[in-house]
């Protein structure tokens, strides 16, 4: 046996497992964002369009956890702020769609809306299940990722319920009202990601002995 191999420090299996998990969760959330965003535009649903932003939020949080395992604080802070801005882009699209429809909201196509929401439940449920086993090693961001995925399932159920109400009433108002509520949640999520990044920026300055502004 090579003595130099004996001297190498053992890799942290928990960190490696956490890294693999958040990479998988980030990938499936990013992929489903494009699916749900496209279906929402085709179905004409403001609430589904707004819900798709949740997948970018979850992608951002898990990417931040991934880079936090190896990147210095300053780079993590910059990445976090970029992620917060990325979240705002589809949220702005959803807000524009909502504003356009207030004069006369139209009912969305319920079948693709429900199917997309069922897929969202599967993705968020899988993400929550994967993160439940490793989120303690990711600190505050790890817990945020787990709670976000778990809570998103409830939002997906709300979208499906809204679809059933739409079938019953034939009105576009349930979709519009729920969409506005989800847009506000997306804006709050972007703010929280930005705040975490700002904390890391200040921590990096403190570590480097720089003046904190």
N, C-alpha and C positions, 0 to 999 in steps of 0.2 A: 504493500500500500504506500502511496506517495505521502511522505510526511507533510509536504506543503498543503495537501488537501485536508489533513487533520487540523491544521492551524486555522483554517478558514472558519469564521463565525457562522453558526447555523442560521439559515434564513428563518425569518419570522413567518410561520405557516399561517397565523391569523391575518397578518397584513396582506399576504399573498392571496388568501381567500377573499378578503374584503375587496382587494383590487379587482379580482376577477368578477366578483358579484356586481360591483357598481358599474363596471365596464359593460356587462351584459344588460343591466337595468337601463343604463343610459342609451344603449343601442336600440333596445326594443321600444323605448319611449320616443326616441327621435323618429324611428321608422313609423310608429303609429300616429305621430303628429301629422305626417304628410297624408296618411290614409284618412284620418278623421277630418282634417282641414279640407281635403278634396271633396269628401262626401258632404260636408256641411255646405260648401258652395253649391254643389249640384242639387242638394235637397232644399236649399234656401232657408236654412235654420241658423238663426243668430245664436241660440243657446249652444248648439253643437259646435259652431265656429268658435265661440268663446271657450268651450270645454277643451278644444284642441290645444289651447294655450297651456293647459295644465301639463301636457306632455312635454312641452318645451321647458316648463318650470322644473319638472322632475329630471329631465335631461341635464339642465344646468346644475342642479344640486349634486347629482351623482358625478358629473364631470369635475365639479369642485372638490368632492371627496377624493376622486382619483388623483388629481394633481396635488392635493394637499399631502399625499403620502410621500411625495418626492420633491415638490417645488418649494422654493423659499417663499416667505410670506408676501413679499412685494409682488412677485409674479402671480401668486394666487389671488391677491387683491385685484390686480388688473384683469385677470381672467373673469373673476366674479362680476366685476362691473360690466364687462363686455356681455356676459350672460344675461345680466339684468336688462340691458338694452335690447338684446335679442328677443327676450320675452315680450317686450313692449310692442314689437312690430306686428305680430298677429293679433295682439290685444287691440291695437289701433285699428286694424282692419275690421275686427268684430265691432268695435265702437262706431266706426263709420257706417257699417251695414245697419246697426241698430238705429243710428240717427236718421238714416234714409227711410226707415220703415215706420217711424212714429206717426207720420201723417195718415198711414193706412196699412197696418201690419197684415201680411198675408200668411196663411197657414203653411207650414213647411210640409214636405213630403215625408210622411211619418214612417213608412217602411224602412227606407235606408237609414233614417235617423235612429230607429230602434236597433237595427242590425249593427250600426257603427257603435252605438252605446254598449251593446252586449260585448262587442269586441274590446271596447275600452275597459269594461269590467274585468275581462279576462287578462288584459295586459296589466292593469293596476293591481289586480289580485295577485298575479304572479310576481310582480315587483315587490309588493308588500310581504309576500311569503319568503322571497329570497332575502330581502333586507332584514326581516325579523330575526334571522339567524346570525347576522353579522353587524347589525347597526350600532351596537355598543362600542365597537372599535373605531367608529367614524366620528366620535365626539358629537358636538351639537348638530353639525351638518348631517351626520349619519342618522340621528334621531329625527331630524327634520325630514329627511328623505323617506324614512319609514312612515312617519305620520302623514306626510303628504300623499303617498301612494294609498295608504289605508283610507284617508278621508276622501280621496278622489273617487273611490268606489261609490260613496254616498252621493256624490255629485252626478255620477253616471246613472244611478238609480233615479235621481230627481229628473234627469233629462228624459228617461223612459216614461216616467209618470206624466211628465209634461206632454209627451207624445200621445199618451192615452187620453189626456184631457183635451188635447187638440182634436182628436178623432171625435170625441163626444160633443165638443162645442163648435167645431169648424172655424174657430177664431185663431188669428195669429198673435193675439195678445199674450197667451201663456208662454209661448216661445220667446217673445220679445222681453217680457219681464224677467224670465229666468236667465236669458242671455245677459241682460244688464247686471244682474246679481253676480253671475260668474265672471263678467268682465271686471267688476270691482275686486273680486277675489284674486284675479290675475294681476291686477295693479298692486294689490297688497303683497303678493308673492314676489313681484319684481322689486318692490321696496325692501322686502326682507333680505333678498339675495344681495342687494346693494348695501344694506346695513352691515351684513356679515363681512362683505368685502372691505367696507370702510374700517371696520374694527381690525381687520388683518393689516390694512395699510398703516394704521396708527401703531399697531404692535410692531410692524417692521421698522418704523421710524424710531420707536423706543429702543428696540434691540440695537439699532445702528447708532444710538446716541444722538439722533437728530431732534430738532425742536418740533414738538407736536403742535400742529395748527388747529 
